[in-house]
């Protein structure tokens, strides 16, 4: 039987997974949309970061299930809706639907990505402060650290382009 503390953590992990999934989908669509080869590579790399986060969160989620059915990453992706992007922002279909977005250059693409990663970092920091579950805090601290690494990665790319 899963404890109520674990139920809360499962809910937090589901929200975190939904956010990472939303960002992953956004980055994949942006990669398809942008013309510039370097921009495509940047968005592909950012999408792969989010894919790694989704795997990590899915692993943590299934480890808390005890006797319940375990899910593969692809099954979990199907189960969890994409309502939010990183930062806890409710997804506006016009944001995710990049077909309506003008073509970006490298810097525009990186600025968008950096904004999303900053929002994500701030959101995980907020979850750390609000969570009463020590395990949830540890998980959100780890995800916040990852977002900081992404911010540094993006800033470094911007410096190389300039």
BAFI-3210 file (N, C-alpha, C; in Angstrom, 3 decimals, decimal comma, padded with zeros to 6 digits):
// residues 162
n [1|2|3|4|5|6|7|8|9|10|11|12|13|14|15|16|17|18|19|20|21|22|23|24|25|26|27|28|29|30|31|32|33|34|35|36|37|38|39|40|41|42|43|44|45|46|47|48|49|50|51|52|53|54|55|56|57|58|59|60|61|62|63|64|65|66|67|68|69|70|71|72|73|74|75|76|77|78|79|80|81|82|83|84|85|86|87|88|89|90|91|92|93|94|95|96|97|98|99|100|101|102|103|104|105|106|107|108|109|110|111|112|113|114|115|116|117|118|119|120|121|122|123|124|125|126|127|128|129|130|131|132|133|134|135|136|137|138|139|140|141|142|143|144|145|146|147|148|149|150|151|152|153|154|155|156|157|158|159|160|161|162]
n.u [000,843|000,549|001,753|000,167|001,927|003,591|001,675|001,272|003,791|003,819|001,894|003,219|005,401|004,082|003,127|005,602|006,615|004,747|005,327|007,982|007,533|005,904|007,731|009,630|008,139|007,673|010,330|011,003|009,192|010,018|012,570|011,943|010,845|012,674|015,020|017,804|020,737|022,388|020,645|018,668|020,148|020,618|018,008|017,399|019,206|018,311|015,757|016,543|017,636|015,303|014,003|015,655|015,128|012,442|012,669|014,052|012,185|010,028|011,169|011,536|008,857|007,723|009,200|008,004|005,618|005,119|003,245|001,729|000,956|003,727|005,067|006,210|008,387|007,235|004,560|003,968|004,241|002,007|-000,010|000,225|-000,970|-000,184|-000,194|001,214|004,157|007,660|008,344|005,847|003,917|000,825|000,093|-000,253|-001,941|-001,032|001,592|002,819|002,222|004,220|004,103|002,884|004,684|007,131|010,144|013,033|016,170|019,429|020,007|017,485|016,148|017,673|017,243|014,521|014,593|016,267|014,693|012,578|013,953|014,836|012,353|011,518|013,468|012,876|010,298|010,754|012,259|010,277|008,591|010,295|010,417|007,721|007,104|006,419|007,373|010,290|011,531|010,393|011,425|014,162|014,111|013,079|015,096|017,197|016,192|016,061|018,799|019,560|018,208|019,627|022,055|021,260|020,662|023,211|024,431|022,985|023,617|026,380|026,348|025,204|027,241|029,232|028,103|027,952]
n.v [-001,189|002,217|005,025|008,060|010,152|009,293|009,294|012,049|012,725|011,248|012,687|015,159|014,369|013,604|016,075|017,364|015,704|016,179|018,872|018,695|017,084|018,764|020,828|019,320|018,566|021,103|021,927|019,963|020,536|023,113|022,564|021,301|023,449|025,603|026,990|027,316|025,384|025,161|026,133|024,159|022,001|022,932|023,021|020,334|019,219|020,427|019,277|016,653|016,867|017,295|014,896|013,169|014,070|013,332|010,542|010,109|011,101|009,386|006,971|007,447|007,755|005,193|003,707|004,283|002,968|000,519|-002,310|-001,774|-001,552|-001,243|001,236|001,754|004,188|005,157|004,379|005,890|008,465|008,530|008,398|010,719|013,929|016,710|019,489|021,539|023,561|023,717|025,537|025,626|026,747|027,036|025,453|027,250|026,740|028,175|028,669|026,182|025,297|025,740|026,168|028,496|030,372|032,795|032,191|031,587|033,060|031,928|033,242|034,260|031,817|030,704|032,610|032,243|029,597|029,947|031,624|029,830|027,871|029,362|029,985|027,443|026,680|028,532|027,668|025,048|025,763|027,046|024,844|023,383|025,020|024,928|022,254|019,735|017,244|015,482|013,816|014,694|017,283|016,745|015,592|017,739|019,585|018,363|018,438|021,213|021,832|020,656|022,312|024,676|023,914|023,696|026,364|027,495|026,096|027,121|029,859|029,717|028,800|031,040|032,916|031,811|032,141|034,897]
n.w [000,000|-000,814|000,896|002,201|002,049|-000,008|-002,016|-002,325|-003,251|-005,622|-007,043|-007,269|-008,802|-011,121|-012,032|-012,454|-014,469|-016,492|-017,060|-018,007|-020,217|-021,758|-022,360|-023,748|-026,023|-027,098|-027,724|-029,610|-031,663|-032,271|-033,212|-035,613|-036,958|-037,165|-039,445|-039,537|-039,223|-036,924|-035,003|-035,109|-034,092|-031,501|-030,392|-030,602|-028,813|-026,428|-026,291|-025,865|-023,308|-021,823|-022,315|-020,916|-018,314|-018,144|-018,189|-015,783|-013,900|-014,411|-013,636|-010,873|-010,160|-010,750|-008,934|-006,538|-006,552|-005,301|-005,042|-007,244|-010,799|-012,951|-015,163|-018,473|-020,003|-022,380|-022,011|-019,773|-020,795|-022,437|-020,546|-018,960|-019,217|-021,400|-020,138|-019,080|-019,389|-018,638|-015,685|-014,797|-016,296|-017,796|-020,794|-023,685|-026,611|-028,851|-028,289|-028,192|-030,708|-033,018|-035,696|-036,390|-035,673|-036,436|-038,358|-036,459|-035,545|-034,423|-031,949|-031,148|-030,771|-028,712|-026,708|-026,172|-025,235|-022,991|-021,369|-020,779|-019,335|-017,117|-015,988|-015,336|-013,452|-011,409|-010,785|-009,781|-007,542|-006,080|-005,580|-003,941|-001,663|-000,859|-000,431|001,924|002,135|002,509|000,640|-001,758|-001,800|-002,196|-004,747|-006,272|-005,815|-007,179|-009,814|-010,110|-010,048|-012,452|-014,248|-013,853|-014,970|-017,621|-018,185|-017,999|-020,115|-022,302|-022,105|-022,571|-025,231|-026,446|-026,087|-027,700|-030,200|-030,465]
ca.u [000,000|001,315|001,382|-000,348|003,105|003,978|000,640|001,593|004,998|003,407|001,240|004,250|006,178|003,245|003,174|006,943|006,711|003,925|006,075|009,122|006,960|005,487|008,931|010,198|007,349|007,935|011,653|010,968|008,493|010,885|013,649|011,393|010,449|013,788|015,761|019,231|021,225|022,831|019,436|018,064|020,970|020,395|016,712|017,469|019,914|017,407|014,720|017,142|017,716|013,965|013,752|016,371|014,360|011,233|013,080|014,377|010,938|009,263|011,843|011,174|007,423|007,466|009,830|007,101|004,336|005,001|002,658|000,950|001,518|004,816|004,861|007,376|008,404|006,250|003,232|003,812|004,020|000,618|-000,891|000,336|-001,304|000,750|-000,921|002,133|005,557|008,487|007,984|004,477|003,072|-000,193|000,460|-001,128|-001,731|-000,291|003,020|003,271|002,052|005,221|003,888|002,472|005,761|008,094|011,430|013,925|017,600|020,020|019,875|016,066|015,849|018,322|016,568|013,283|014,980|016,783|013,535|011,869|014,766|014,768|011,022|011,514|014,282|012,099|009,173|011,258|012,601|009,003|008,160|011,184|009,968|006,357|006,953|006,690|007,953|011,741|011,879|010,010|012,409|015,402|013,861|012,962|016,430|017,951|015,677|016,483|020,219|019,599|017,785|020,764|023,025|020,719|020,827|024,631|024,647|022,406|024,438|027,640|026,063|024,998|028,557|029,930|027,489|028,307]
ca.v [000,000|003,456|005,972|009,344|010,955|008,854|009,769|013,450|012,743|010,787|013,826|016,150|013,810|013,660|017,469|017,617|014,976|016,915|020,070|018,286|016,591|019,929|021,486|018,416|018,698|022,434|021,933|019,131|021,280|024,230|021,989|021,083|024,722|026,527|026,674|027,304|024,075|025,254|026,271|022,820|021,204|023,427|022,564|018,878|018,973|020,805|018,233|015,453|017,136|017,092|013,453|012,600|014,397|012,513|009,181|010,176|011,263|008,144|005,977|007,750|007,490|003,748|003,155|004,525|002,301|-000,721|-003,443|-001,343|-001,787|-000,362|001,781|002,125|005,622|005,465|004,281|007,036|009,636|008,481|008,612|012,061|014,951|017,821|020,720|022,560|023,553|023,992|026,793|025,476|027,587|026,311|025,543|027,936|026,036|028,994|028,569|024,847|025,167|026,641|026,394|029,891|031,219|033,113|031,515|032,220|032,868|031,224|034,011|034,230|030,473|030,538|033,468|031,548|028,447|030,427|032,070|028,638|027,206|030,209|029,791|026,101|026,734|029,262|026,830|023,992|026,406|027,254|023,539|023,031|025,791|024,570|020,830|019,276|015,911|015,594|013,157|015,601|018,374|016,239|015,435|019,056|020,196|017,760|018,994|022,625|021,818|020,367|023,519|025,607|023,444|024,056|027,811|027,718|025,572|028,077|031,084|029,408|028,788|032,420|033,549|031,282|032,726|036,330]
ca.w [000,000|-000,922|001,952|001,699|001,696|-001,345|-002,942|-002,595|-004,078|-006,950|-007,695|-007,615|-009,910|-012,322|-012,486|-012,989|-015,741|-017,462|-017,450|-018,832|-021,473|-022,530|-022,878|-024,740|-027,248|-027,644|-028,323|-030,822|-032,717|-032,652|-034,030|-036,951|-037,558|-037,428|-040,670|-039,264|-038,784|-035,532|-034,200|-035,036|-033,175|-030,140|-029,914|-030,469|-027,548|-025,340|-026,224|-025,262|-021,871|-021,252|-022,391|-019,770|-017,109|-018,137|-017,795|-014,358|-013,152|-014,568|-012,785|-009,491|-010,023|-010,676|-007,729|-005,409|-006,765|-004,541|-005,757|-008,404|-012,131|-013,361|-016,494|-019,276|-020,296|-023,427|-021,401|-018,869|-021,658|-022,889|-019,392|-018,390|-020,217|-021,576|-019,842|-018,607|-019,782|-017,483|-015,047|-014,343|-017,138|-018,567|-022,202|-024,629|-027,895|-029,808|-027,962|-028,587|-032,148|-033,580|-037,126|-036,542|-035,197|-037,486|-038,241|-035,498|-035,728|-033,277|-030,701|-030,754|-030,275|-027,412|-025,737|-025,792|-024,415|-021,707|-020,582|-020,299|-018,310|-015,915|-015,407|-014,767|-012,239|-010,397|-010,384|-008,903|-006,273|-005,388|-005,091|-002,828|-000,487|-000,457|-000,154|003,291|001,989|002,313|-000,620|-002,844|-001,809|-002,802|-006,180|-006,893|-005,782|-008,289|-011,069|-010,162|-010,437|-013,885|-014,971|-013,798|-015,968|-018,941|-018,333|-018,302|-021,463|-023,253|-022,054|-023,254|-026,664|-026,886|-026,145|-028,882|-031,414|-030,521]
c.u [000,882|000,824|000,862|000,795|003,583|002,955|000,904|002,799|004,680|002,726|002,241|005,087|005,382|003,241|004,528|007,110|005,941|004,659|007,238|008,640|006,531|006,674|009,593|009,463|007,581|009,285|011,700|010,283|009,329|012,021|013,172|011,175|011,642|014,584|017,245|019,676|021,675|021,638|018,730|018,819|020,745|019,073|016,678|018,133|019,015|016,284|015,280|017,326|016,378|013,593|014,443|015,645|013,105|011,569|013,351|013,096|010,095|009,865|011,465|009,708|007,165|008,108|008,942|005,816|004,123|004,423|001,864|001,699|002,622|004,594|006,187|007,307|007,356|004,826|002,950|003,549|002,570|-000,349|-000,928|000,035|-000,227|-000,043|000,012|003,475|006,352|008,175|006,554|003,489|002,100|000,117|-000,644|-000,878|-000,943|001,210|003,564|003,195|002,980|005,057|003,501|003,558|006,705|009,402|012,332|015,358|018,131|019,769|018,433|015,708|016,445|017,682|015,271|013,606|015,465|015,645|012,805|012,650|014,788|013,427|010,939|012,289|013,498|010,939|009,639|011,688|011,344|008,488|009,013|010,703|008,620|006,202|007,295|007,350|009,434|012,176|011,535|011,010|013,693|015,240|013,808|014,285|017,282|017,499|016,065|017,956|020,361|019,215|018,905|021,831|022,556|020,893|022,274|024,952|024,165|023,229|025,761|027,457|025,892|026,326|029,334|029,407|027,873|029,728]
c.v [001,244|004,433|007,274|010,280|010,595|009,291|011,223|013,557|012,264|011,917|014,878|015,656|013,839|015,070|017,774|016,928|015,712|018,157|019,715|017,802|017,756|020,654|020,637|018,552|020,053|022,453|021,092|019,866|022,459|023,733|021,765|022,403|025,581|026,053|026,467|025,970|024,101|025,377|024,932|021,953|021,621|022,912|021,044|018,513|019,311|019,776|016,973|015,639|016,812|015,608|012,748|012,870|013,534|011,083|009,115|010,243|009,992|007,049|006,202|007,419|005,993|003,125|003,348|003,704|001,039|-001,820|-003,040|-001,612|-000,770|000,048|002,020|003,626|005,964|005,357|005,487|008,311|009,694|008,811|010,067|013,095|016,022|019,106|021,876|022,425|023,779|025,391|026,741|026,296|026,717|026,528|026,225|027,259|026,857|028,953|027,235|024,669|026,147|026,859|027,848|030,876|031,539|032,344|032,308|032,102|032,212|031,949|034,046|032,881|030,264|031,418|032,834|030,380|028,892|030,902|030,875|027,947|028,024|030,029|028,435|026,066|027,413|028,407|025,708|024,571|026,638|025,928|023,084|023,727|025,303|023,117|020,509|017,899|016,045|014,935|014,029|016,742|017,947|016,118|016,795|019,815|019,663|018,321|020,463|022,725|021,570|021,591|024,560|025,213|023,818|025,548|028,130|027,259|026,583|029,369|030,878|029,389|030,211|033,162|033,089|031,915|034,189|036,446]
c.w [000,000|000,138|001,354|001,336|000,289|-002,380|-003,316|-003,516|-005,495|-007,726|-008,136|-008,792|-011,215|-012,894|-013,117|-014,351|-016,829|-017,964|-018,372|-020,202|-022,361|-023,141|-023,954|-026,066|-027,911|-028,363|-029,602|-031,965|-033,194|-033,535|-035,465|-037,687|-037,990|-038,642|-040,393|-038,661|-037,324|-034,590|-034,033|-034,026|-031,730|-029,580|-029,757|-029,146|-026,358|-025,185|-025,563|-023,753|-021,210|-021,275|-021,221|-018,462|-017,012|-017,705|-016,299|-013,522|-013,237|-013,701|-011,319|-009,219|-009,859|-009,439|-006,494|-005,476|-005,940|-005,418|-006,987|-009,703|-012,428|-014,812|-017,184|-019,527|-021,342|-022,889|-020,507|-019,661|-022,123|-021,758|-018,939|-019,462|-020,290|-021,393|-019,539|-019,296|-018,521|-016,973|-014,536|-015,136|-017,907|-020,045|-022,994|-025,976|-028,906|-029,537|-028,450|-030,089|-032,849|-035,072|-037,387|-036,133|-036,340|-037,286|-037,318|-035,973|-034,448|-031,958|-030,238|-030,136|-028,888|-026,341|-025,255|-024,857|-023,040|-020,805|-019,979|-019,190|-017,014|-015,211|-014,717|-013,455|-011,117|-009,888|-009,451|-007,554|-005,430|-004,809|-003,913|-001,558|000,030|-000,019|001,291|003,282|001,651|001,006|-001,824|-002,948|-002,514|-004,317|-006,867|-006,851|-006,934|-009,636|-011,216|-010,579|-011,937|-014,705|-014,962|-014,818|-017,374|-019,198|-018,698|-019,721|-022,504|-023,281|-022,770|-024,775|-027,200|-027,010|-027,373|-030,164|-031,572|-030,923]
res [x|x|x|x|x|x|x|x|x|x|x|x|x|x|x|x|x|x|x|x|x|x|x|x|x|x|x|x|x|x|x|x|x|x|x|x|x|x|x|x|x|x|x|x|x|x|x|x|x|x|x|x|x|x|x|x|x|x|x|x|x|x|x|x|x|x|x|x|x|x|x|x|x|x|x|x|x|x|x|x|x|x|x|x|x|x|x|x|x|x|x|x|x|x|x|x|x|x|x|x|x|x|x|x|x|x|x|x|x|x|x|x|x|x|x|x|x|x|x|x|x|x|x|x|x|x|x|x|x|x|x|x|x|x|x|x|x|x|x|x|x|x|x|x|x|x|x|x|x|x|x|x|x|x|x|x|x|x|x|x|x|x]
***
